[in-house]
């Protein structure tokens, strides 16, 4: 039963992101490299924020301060990653072997970078929980919430998707110098992270995080050039492709 729960929760959290990676990134080596590199930048943000956080006194004992500290460092390193991409744009054109779409279409780089941030963030937030799912312990014996495992999985999936949407909005805001949109990304990240501090009140944290996910997804879709008509065309195109494959 524990093994089934492990695979079930693991696929809930990482199934959609892995499908996105397999469909949109895995076939392109440049996109794969960019995703791994962006994940490395998130790791640098985690390492540096953890080191500096241990030196801060006396605010380091405040959970809210710790969350805010971590979020600000993540967004700082997202900005540094954006600067690095801009500086390396010429080199990307040379190694892309004629596939200049990844360089010319800024939303592709933003999406790939956001997925890199989200995958590594989800892995670090859920890997210990997944390891505990295999047993031998059982959640809830001493009065703890019995839905802790599935709740952690659902929240982790939301944050992976949020990082994708935040990446698109963040890069678009910097390109267009839309500081209001940039502020939305930072404030949304702060709110989504701080709301998890109310756990185990999952009836509050999960709906709030997913409302922010849906809102950020809609905004990312709009700034990437999406519209209701383009969405209908994409769905029709996918339906026709599936019909051809069935026939």
N, C-alpha and C positions, 0 to 999 in steps of 0.2 A: 504493500500500500504506500509506503514511504517513497519507493522508487517511482511509482505512478504519479504521486504528488510532485516529486522533483521534476519530472519531465513535463507534466502539465503546467506547472507554474513557470518553468523555464521557457516553454514555448509561448505562453501568454505574454511574457515580458519581451522576449527576444525574437519571437516568430515574425511579427510584422517588420521590425527593422532588418532582420536577416533576409526576408523576402525582398525588401526594398534594395538591399545591397546586391542581391543576386540578379535582380532584374535591371537595375539602373547603373550599377558601378562595376561589378565583378568582371565584365568583359573588357573594360577599358583600364589598362595598367596605370595610366596617368591619374585617373580618378581614384583608383585604389591607393596609390602612393599618397595622394593628397589627403585621403581620408585617414590613413595611418598617421601622417604627419600632424594633422589637426588633433588626433587623439593624443599624440605626444605633447602637444601644447597644453591640453587639458591636464595631463599628468604633471607638467611643470607648474601649472597653476595650483594644483593640489599640494605638491611638494613644498613650494615656496610659501603658500598661505599657512600650511601646517607648521613650518619652521618659525615663521614670524609670529604666529598666534601664540606659541608657547612662551614668547618673550614679552607679550603684552600683559601688563598688570595695572590695576586689579580687574579690568573689564573682561579678562579671559574666562572668568567663572560664569559669565552670563551667556546662556545658550543663544539668545537672540543675537548678541554681538558676534558670536562665533559663526552663525549662519550668514549674517550680513557680511562679515569679513570674507568668508569663502565665496559668496556670490560675487562680490566686487572684484575679487581676484580672477574669477572665471571670466567675467566680462572684460577685464583688463587684458587678459591673455587672448581673448577672442579678437580684441582690437589689435593686439600685436601680431596675431596671425594674419589679420586682414592687411596690415602694413607689409608684412613679409610677402604675401601673395602679390601685392601691387608692385613691389620691388622686383619680384622674380617673374613678372609677366613676360618679359622678353625671352627669358630662358625657357618658359613653358611653351612658347610658340615654336621654339627650335626643336624641342624634344617631343612635341605632340604629333610629329610625322604627318602633317597635313590636317589633323583633326583639331582645327582651331576653334571649334564650338565651345570647348571647355574654357577657353580664354576670352572669347568674344561675348559669350553669354554669362554674365556675372552671376545669374541666379543658379547656374549649375555648380559653380564653385561654392556658393553660399550653401546650397543643399548638401553637397558632399562634405563640406566642413562641419555643418550642423549635425550630420549623421555621425561623423567621427566623434564629435563632442558628446553626442547623446549615447552612443554605444559604450564608450569607455566610462561615462558617468553611470549608466545603468549597471554595467558590470561591477563597478566598485560598490555601488549601493546595495546590490542584491546577491553578490557572490557568497557572502557569509551566510545569508539567509538560505540560499539554495543548498549550501553544504550541510546546514542543520536539518534540512528537510529529509535527508536520507536516514535520519534516526541516530541513535535509538530513542531519543527523547520524544515526548508528545506535548504539543502546545496546548495550554489551557488547564493543566492538571492542578496548578496552584492558584486558579482564579484569573489567570491572564487571558486576554482576548483569544478565543479560538480561531478567529478569522485573521490573525496576524499575518500568516504566510500569504494568503491570497490578496489581502489588502496591500501588503508590501509589493507584491508583484504588479498589481494594477497601478499603483502609484509610480513604480519604476518605469512602466511602459509609458505613462503620461509624460514623465520627465524626458524620456528619450525622444518622444515626438515633439515635446516643447523645445528641446535643443535644436531640432531641425528647423522648426518654425522661427525660433529666435535667430538662428543663423541667417536665414533668408531676410528677415526684417532688419537685422543688424547691418548686414552688408549693404542692403538697399538704402538704408538710412545714411550710411557713410558716403555712398556714391552720390546720393542726391542732397546731402547735407540737410537731411530732415531730422532735426534734433528732437522734435516732439516724438517721432517714431522711435528714435534711439532711447529716449527716456522711458517710453512704454516697455521696451525690451528689458531694461534694467529693473524697473519697478515691478513688472510682471514676474521676473525671475526672483526678486526679493519676496514678493507676496506668495508665490508658489512654494518657495523654500520655507518661509516662516510659518505658513499654515500647517506644515507637517509637524510643528512643535506641539500642536494640540492633540496629536495621537496619544492614546488609542481611540480618540473620538473620530472614528473613520466616517461616520455619517456627516461630519463637517468637512474633513480634509479631502476625502475622495471626490465628492461633488464639486468642491471649489477648484481643485486642481484640474479636473476634467472640463469645467466651464472655461477656465483659462486656456486649456489646450485647444478647445474648439474655437474660441475667440481668436487665439493666435494663429490657428490654422487657416481661418477665413481671411485674416489680414494678410498672411503670407501668400495665400492664393491670389489675392487681389493685387498686391505689389509685384508679384511675379508675372502679371499680365493676364491672369485668369479672369474668366467671365462666365455667366450662366450658359451662354451659347457655346463657348469653347469646351465647357464641361460636358455639355450634351454631345458635341461632336466627338470628344474623346471616348465617351461611353458607347456611342454608336460604332465608332471605329473598333473598339475592343470587342463589342458584341459581334460585329461582322467577322473579325479575325477568329473568334471562337467558333462561329458557325462554319467557317471555311475549314477549320481544323477538324470539326466533327464530321463534316461531309467527306 
